[in-house]
Amino acid sequence: MIVFDEHLFHSSFGGNVRRQWRIDFLCDPTGAEGERLTKEYFQGIYPADWDGGYDADRYPSYSDHWRKSGRPAAARLESLRVYELASKQERLARSKRRLK
């Protein structure tokens, strides 16, 4: 396994199949302070002004399948507004792809 900070620009040569998977392990926050810290963590992952250079339509951070899965974790991410943060970042990525 090779692990990178996702904001690090890196590349390889010759491949065309995207083989990337992202996992974040967090405790479900309890209380106002825990929620605040968790939201700050996700704001650091999804800054609205960062373009990772990927195809957000083909590889969204959170697919509709995941979001509608009925899993408690999916609903919790919604309540923490994580999907909103990821969507803002993906909108920037899409807008930059259209300009090229």
C-alpha positions in Angstrom: 0.0 0.0 0.0 1.2 3.5 -0.8 -0.4 6.3 1.1 -0.4 10.0 0.1 -2.0 13.1 1.5 -4.8 13.6 -1.0 -3.8 17.2 -1.6 -0.4 16.1 -2.8 -0.1 16.3 -6.6 1.4 13.0 -7.8 1.3 11.0 -10.9 2.4 7.9 -12.7 3.1 7.1 -16.4 1.3 4.7 -18.6 -1.9 3.8 -16.8 -5.4 4.8 -17.6 -7.5 3.0 -15.1 -8.0 5.0 -11.9 -7.2 2.8 -8.9 -7.8 5.0 -6.0 -9.8 4.4 -2.9 -10.2 6.8 0.0 -11.0 5.8 3.6 -11.3 8.1 6.6 -11.8 6.5 10.0 -13.3 8.8 12.6 -15.3 8.4 15.8 -18.8 9.6 15.6 -18.6 12.9 17.3 -20.6 13.6 20.4 -21.4 17.0 21.8 -20.9 20.4 20.3 -17.1 20.4 20.6 -16.8 17.0 18.9 -19.0 18.0 16.0 -17.1 21.3 15.6 -13.7 19.4 15.4 -15.1 16.9 13.0 -16.5 19.6 10.7 -13.1 21.3 10.8 -11.5 18.0 9.9 -13.7 17.7 6.8 -13.3 21.3 5.9 -9.5 20.6 5.7 -10.2 17.6 3.4 -12.6 19.5 1.1 -11.4 23.1 0.8 -13.7 24.8 -1.7 -10.7 26.3 -3.6 -8.7 23.1 -4.2 -8.8 21.4 -7.5 -7.4 17.9 -7.5 -7.5 17.6 -11.2 -9.8 14.6 -11.4 -13.1 13.9 -13.2 -15.6 14.6 -10.4 -18.5 13.3 -12.6 -16.8 9.9 -13.1 -15.3 9.7 -9.6 -17.5 11.7 -7.1 -16.4 11.8 -3.5 -19.7 10.3 -2.5 -21.8 8.5 -5.0 -25.6 8.6 -5.0 -25.4 4.8 -4.3 -23.6 5.6 -1.0 -25.7 8.6 -0.1 -28.9 6.6 -0.6 -27.7 3.4 1.0 -29.6 3.9 4.2 -26.4 3.3 6.2 -26.2 5.2 9.5 -22.7 6.6 8.5 -24.1 8.0 5.2 -26.9 9.8 7.1 -24.4 11.1 9.7 -22.1 12.5 7.0 -25.2 14.3 5.7 -26.0 15.8 9.1 -22.4 17.0 9.4 -22.8 18.7 6.0 -19.8 16.7 4.6 -21.6 16.1 1.2 -22.1 19.9 0.9 -18.3 20.5 1.3 -17.4 17.8 -1.2 -19.9 19.1 -3.7 -18.5 22.6 -3.5 -15.0 21.3 -4.2 -16.3 19.1 -7.1 -18.1 22.1 -8.6 -14.7 23.9 -8.8 -13.1 20.8 -10.4 -15.9 20.6 -13.0 -15.7 24.3 -13.8 -12.0 24.1 -14.5 -12.4 21.0 -16.8 -14.9 23.0 -18.9 -12.5 25.9 -19.3 -9.9 23.7 -21.0 
